Amino acid sequence: MKYGARNQLTGKVVAVKRGDVMCQVRLELNPGGVMNSVMTMESLADLAVREGDQVKIVVKAVHVLLVKE
């Protein structure tokens, strides 16, 4: 599968926090660090993502802003 995003990482799913409609997937990055992904519960089921899975993380963002005032 081809991706338009150039930022690709690998990681392990370490936790899934489920809500009624959305969920938060916590990822431990290789070689280090942590990232979270938010998706619908339907997408979680379609992807069959579970704790312990190794996944590819594809990041595509128009803007990432940090502001400290």
Short mmCIF file of the C-alpha atoms (twelve columns), coordinates in Angstrom:
data_MODEL
# 
_entry.id   MODEL 
# 
loop_
_atom_site.group_PDB 
_atom_site.id 
_atom_site.type_symbol 
_atom_site.label_atom_id 
_atom_site.label_alt_id 
_atom_site.label_comp_id 
_atom_site.label_asym_id 
_atom_site.label_seq_id 
_atom_site.Cartn_x 
_atom_site.Cartn_y 
_atom_site.Cartn_z 
_atom_site.pdbx_PDB_model_num 
ATOM 1  C CA . MET A 1  0.000   0.000  0.000  1 
ATOM 2  C CA . LYS A 2  1.309   3.474  -0.863 1 
ATOM 3  C CA . TYR A 3  1.048   6.422  1.516  1 
ATOM 4  C CA . GLY A 4  1.228   10.133 0.800  1 
ATOM 5  C CA . ALA A 5  2.676   10.699 4.259  1 
ATOM 6  C CA . ARG A 6  6.443   10.620 4.632  1 
ATOM 7  C CA . ASN A 7  6.512   10.405 8.430  1 
ATOM 8  C CA . GLN A 8  6.376   6.721  9.273  1 
ATOM 9  C CA . LEU A 9  7.312   5.126  12.589 1 
ATOM 10 C CA . THR A 10 6.916   1.690  14.115 1 
ATOM 11 C CA . GLY A 11 5.652   0.900  17.563 1 
ATOM 12 C CA . LYS A 12 3.778   -1.351 19.910 1 
ATOM 13 C CA . VAL A 13 0.218   -0.857 21.169 1 
ATOM 14 C CA . VAL A 14 0.531   -0.658 24.960 1 
ATOM 15 C CA . ALA A 15 -2.988  0.456  25.924 1 
ATOM 16 C CA . VAL A 16 -6.422  1.049  24.434 1 
ATOM 17 C CA . LYS A 17 -8.804  3.374  26.297 1 
ATOM 18 C CA . ARG A 18 -12.325 2.812  24.990 1 
ATOM 19 C CA . GLY A 19 -15.227 5.245  25.036 1 
ATOM 20 C CA . ASP A 20 -18.737 4.997  23.615 1 
ATOM 21 C CA . VAL A 21 -17.801 6.325  20.164 1 
ATOM 22 C CA . MET A 22 -14.043 7.050  20.228 1 
ATOM 23 C CA . CYS A 23 -10.940 5.373  21.629 1 
ATOM 24 C CA . GLN A 24 -7.364  6.380  22.459 1 
ATOM 25 C CA . VAL A 25 -4.559  4.016  21.450 1 
ATOM 26 C CA . ARG A 26 -1.270  4.493  23.339 1 
ATOM 27 C CA . LEU A 27 1.832   3.509  21.394 1 
ATOM 28 C CA . GLU A 28 5.396   2.847  22.512 1 
ATOM 29 C CA . LEU A 29 7.674   3.953  19.682 1 
ATOM 30 C CA . ASN A 30 10.750  2.174  18.359 1 
ATOM 31 C CA . PRO A 31 13.451  3.096  19.358 1 
ATOM 32 C CA . GLY A 32 11.788  5.099  22.159 1 
ATOM 33 C CA . GLY A 33 9.085   7.555  23.059 1 
ATOM 34 C CA . VAL A 34 5.312   7.480  23.343 1 
ATOM 35 C CA . MET A 35 2.514   8.592  21.018 1 
ATOM 36 C CA . ASN A 36 -1.274  8.438  21.142 1 
ATOM 37 C CA . SER A 37 -3.767  7.962  18.339 1 
ATOM 38 C CA . VAL A 38 -7.478  8.725  18.541 1 
ATOM 39 C CA . MET A 39 -9.945  6.885  16.313 1 
ATOM 40 C CA . THR A 40 -13.537 5.737  16.225 1 
ATOM 41 C CA . MET A 41 -14.498 2.474  17.885 1 
ATOM 42 C CA . GLU A 42 -15.584 1.271  14.440 1 
ATOM 43 C CA . SER A 43 -12.071 1.889  13.045 1 
ATOM 44 C CA . LEU A 44 -10.534 0.072  16.011 1 
ATOM 45 C CA . ALA A 45 -12.712 -2.959 15.257 1 
ATOM 46 C CA . ASP A 46 -12.048 -2.798 11.491 1 
ATOM 47 C CA . LEU A 47 -8.270  -2.686 12.064 1 
ATOM 48 C CA . ALA A 48 -8.478  -5.366 14.796 1 
ATOM 49 C CA . VAL A 49 -5.904  -3.425 16.855 1 
ATOM 50 C CA . ARG A 50 -5.151  -4.969 20.235 1 
ATOM 51 C CA . GLU A 51 -2.689  -4.383 23.065 1 
ATOM 52 C CA . GLY A 52 0.646   -5.985 22.220 1 
ATOM 53 C CA . ASP A 53 0.279   -5.522 18.436 1 
ATOM 54 C CA . GLN A 54 3.227   -4.171 16.453 1 
ATOM 55 C CA . VAL A 55 1.993   -1.422 14.124 1 
ATOM 56 C CA . LYS A 56 3.242   1.070  11.568 1 
ATOM 57 C CA . ILE A 57 2.387   4.643  12.524 1 
ATOM 58 C CA . VAL A 58 1.804   6.974  9.584  1 
ATOM 59 C CA . VAL A 59 1.687   10.672 10.483 1 
ATOM 60 C CA . LYS A 60 0.307   13.272 8.120  1 
ATOM 61 C CA . ALA A 61 -0.394  16.685 9.551  1 
ATOM 62 C CA . VAL A 62 -0.802  20.020 7.858  1 
ATOM 63 C CA . HIS A 63 0.262   21.909 10.988 1 
ATOM 64 C CA . VAL A 64 1.695   20.952 14.334 1 
ATOM 65 C CA . LEU A 65 1.893   23.961 16.617 1 
ATOM 66 C CA . LEU A 66 3.363   24.313 20.099 1 
ATOM 67 C CA . VAL A 67 2.762   27.553 21.962 1 
ATOM 68 C CA . LYS A 68 4.147   28.513 25.340 1 
ATOM 69 C CA . GLU A 69 3.240   31.959 26.604 1 
# 
